[in-house]
Amino acid sequence: MLTILDQVSLQVSHGERIAIIGASGAGKSTLLGLLAGLDLPTSGRVWLSGRELTALDEDGRAALRADEVGFVFQSFHLIPSLTALENVMLPLELTHHEQPLQAATQALENVGLGDRAGHYPRQLSGGEKQRVAIARAYVTQPSVLFADEPTGNLDQQTGETIIEILFNMNREYGTTLVLVSHDLGLAQRCDRIIRMEAGQIRSSTEQSAEKPS
């Protein structure tokens, strides 16, 4: 049997910004999937916002994610047949938000894309797609945001813009931020760095450097 993660124990505080780093195949994305309730461990338990994810069925985990979790992925995961605005509205409509149009419009304004609301993903640059993805992730005001290589498909300048938006949102909403990244410079801007190797956490380092304002 293939073991991807082994004897992993991790606790993340509310509002904390942590970076999970390590070589390809170290288990970073698998750990992120378990923390978010996208996957279940073969043994052990996972808790999210005071509720045990591993005790819930698939529908229960989906409902908890809808209430508590936002996602940003390297490949954006936008729905190509929906406009930017419609992509951001989607999680609001799924949770029966009272004013999805207004909330989604404001979310796009917050990431500087108010003038691109009617554009489809194919009409947007990579950086714009990722900003739409961030707006979609934050529009429900989740307790925790999981970001898996959020700048992996972007050039350096665009990537820096995306990171500033993520940190700004983290400060504005107090959302816990869990990043998976190969970028050590990005990791060092977080409160804590978790280094993984061969499916295990090898170190957890608190960052004392001044954080971005």
GICOR-V378949 format. One record per residue. N is the residue number from 0. SS is DSSP state (H for helix, E for strand, L for the rest). OMEGA is omega in radians with two decimals (* if undefined). Layout:
# GICOR-V378949
N/SS/OMEGA
N/SS/OMEGA
This chain:
# GICOR-V378949
0/L/3.13
1/L/3.08
2/L/-3.12
3/L/3.06
4/L/-3.06
5/L/3.06
6/L/-3.14
7/L/3.06
8/L/-3.06
9/L/3.05
10/L/-3.13
11/L/-3.11
12/L/3.12
13/L/3.12
14/L/-3.11
15/L/3.03
16/E/3.12
17/E/3.08
18/E/3.07
19/E/-3.09
20/E/3.14
21/L/-3.13
22/L/3.05
23/L/-3.13
24/L/-3.12
25/L/3.12
26/L/-3.06
27/H/-3.09
28/H/3.07
29/H/3.10
30/H/3.13
31/H/3.13
32/H/3.10
33/H/-3.14
34/H/-3.10
35/L/-3.12
36/L/3.06
37/L/3.11
38/L/3.09
39/L/3.09
40/L/3.07
41/L/3.02
42/L/-3.11
43/L/-3.08
44/L/3.11
45/L/3.13
46/E/3.10
47/E/3.13
48/L/3.05
49/L/3.13
50/E/-3.11
51/E/3.13
52/H/-3.05
53/H/3.08
54/H/-3.09
55/L/3.01
56/L/-3.05
57/H/3.12
58/H/3.13
59/H/3.10
60/H/3.13
61/H/3.14
62/H/3.13
63/H/3.09
64/H/-3.13
65/H/-3.10
66/H/-2.89
67/H/-2.87
68/E/2.95
69/E/-3.11
70/E/2.93
71/E/-3.08
72/E/3.11
73/L/-3.05
74/L/2.98
75/L/3.12
76/L/3.01
77/L/3.10
78/L/-2.98
79/L/-3.11
80/L/3.14
81/L/3.05
82/E/3.09
83/H/-3.14
84/H/-3.13
85/H/3.07
86/H/-3.13
87/H/3.13
88/H/-2.97
89/H/-3.14
90/H/3.09
91/H/3.13
92/H/3.13
93/H/3.13
94/L/3.05
95/L/3.08
96/L/-3.04
97/L/-3.10
98/L/-3.06
99/H/-3.11
100/H/-3.12
101/H/-3.11
102/H/3.14
103/H/3.10
104/H/3.13
105/H/3.14
106/H/3.08
107/H/3.06
108/H/-3.09
109/H/3.12
110/L/3.05
111/L/-3.09
112/L/3.13
113/H/-3.11
114/H/-3.13
115/H/-3.03
116/L/-3.07
117/L/-3.12
118/L/3.07
119/E/-3.11
120/H/-3.13
121/H/-3.14
122/H/-3.08
123/L/3.03
124/L/3.12
125/H/3.12
126/H/3.10
127/H/3.09
128/H/-3.12
129/H/3.07
130/H/3.04
131/H/3.14
132/H/3.10
133/H/3.09
134/H/3.12
135/H/-3.12
136/H/-3.05
137/H/-3.00
138/L/3.11
139/L/-3.10
140/L/-3.08
141/L/3.06
142/L/-3.10
143/E/3.07
144/E/3.06
145/E/-3.13
146/E/-3.10
147/E/-3.11
148/L/-3.02
149/L/3.13
150/L/-3.02
151/L/-3.11
152/L/-3.02
153/L/3.03
154/L/-3.00
155/H/-3.09
156/H/3.12
157/H/3.12
158/H/3.12
159/H/3.08
160/H/3.14
161/H/-3.14
162/H/3.10
163/H/3.12
164/H/-3.14
165/H/-3.13
166/H/3.11
167/H/3.11
168/H/3.11
169/H/-3.14
170/H/-3.06
171/H/-3.05
172/H/-3.09
173/L/-3.10
174/L/3.00
175/E/-3.08
176/E/3.12
177/E/-3.07
178/E/2.88
179/E/-3.08
180/L/2.96
181/L/-3.03
182/L/-3.10
183/H/3.10
184/H/3.07
185/H/-3.12
186/H/-3.08
187/L/3.09
188/L/3.10
189/L/-3.14
190/L/-3.05
191/E/3.08
192/E/3.05
193/E/-3.14
194/E/-3.13
195/E/3.11
196/E/3.08
197/L/3.05
198/L/3.14
199/E/3.03
200/E/-3.09
201/E/3.12
202/E/3.06
203/E/-2.98
204/E/3.04
205/E/3.14
206/L/-3.13
207/L/-3.13
208/L/3.13
209/L/-3.11
210/L/3.12
211/L/-3.11
212/L/*
